[in-house]
Amino acid sequence: MHGAGDVRIETVPDAAINDSTDALIRVTHACICGSDLWPYALMQASDPARVMGHEAIGVVEDVGADVQTLVRGDLVVMPFAFSDGTCIFCGEGLQTSCLHGGFFGNPEVAGAQAEAVRVPQADGTLVKLPVREDDALMPSLLTLSDVMGTGHHAAVTARVREGGTVAVVGDGAVGLCGVVAAKRLGAEQIVIMGRHADRTTLARELGATDVVSERGEEAVERVRGLTGGLGVSSVLECVGTEQSIATAVAIARPGGAIGRVGVPHYDAIPSAQPTFYGNVTISGGPAPVRAYIEELLPDVLEGRLDPGRVFDRVIGLDDVPEGYRAMNDRESIKVLVTP
Ligand SMILES: [Zn+2]
């Protein structure tokens, strides 16, 4: 990505082992993320170009001398953040705060919308998959890189419980995975808030019980109307705009919790006094998807979860610029890339 709206497929120096803890992965499956659309809208042409992409499944081609757990030929899924698996925060299941970790798809660590990617801290980061690279489960397994784990994190930090009432703000792939996660955790009422009919229809198929397509104050009134005037116990905030966080805090009931997973593009969380007097917990952040892969993987392998349904287009590497356009124009929910 060279700037806003400017994505090109270029020949760059080959990914290679730099550090003894690296692995080199041949990417079999990657995808475009809703969060990639932020730089697609806002990146300055003066910023350094970035190899984008932080979600992938691939085959290990090479490992550094200190990599213990992986060998050439292993099929692995890559979380959107790398982590050593050994520091205090990794031990607490918060790998996105790893003391030796970081993120893919930036000027320092190249991304996975590519033929190959260097994975730092390979032992801590990568998870082996017990299937072949042509398995029909690949789309669902790929969501464990980010969107399914992120939707799950929204649900966990919003304290979704058996029988609970949930609202999901945002009908993108993360919001849809939030619906999947809320249903998996036993929520009884799941309100999807979004304006795109194709997405909210899919949300219903995935477990949403109600659709609210209004915005702002009207949306708040609709959610109150659906919950006996109380608001919901759990809000999954999956957008990250000023309006979406304002809606999230307005629909949380007293004692409720908000799980924020939309990268915030606002400066302050609103409604300090109402959330204070309502004892509303505001939580969330970048999902430690590495911690969640082990929890969610059996459900995907055994067919209980099908988050791969968020993919509605499959393209090759050369069509990635068109994939960004399609997602940006809301023609596509999420684009799978097969380099
Ligand atoms: Zn760590």
Boltz pocket constraint, residues with backbone or C-beta under 6 A from the ligand:
constraints:
  - pocket:
      binder: B
      contacts: [[A, 83], [A, 84], [A, 85], [A, 86], [A, 87], [A, 88], [A, 89], [A, 90], [A, 91], [A, 95], [A, 97], [A, 98], [A, 99], [A, 100], [A, 101]]
      max_distance: 6.0
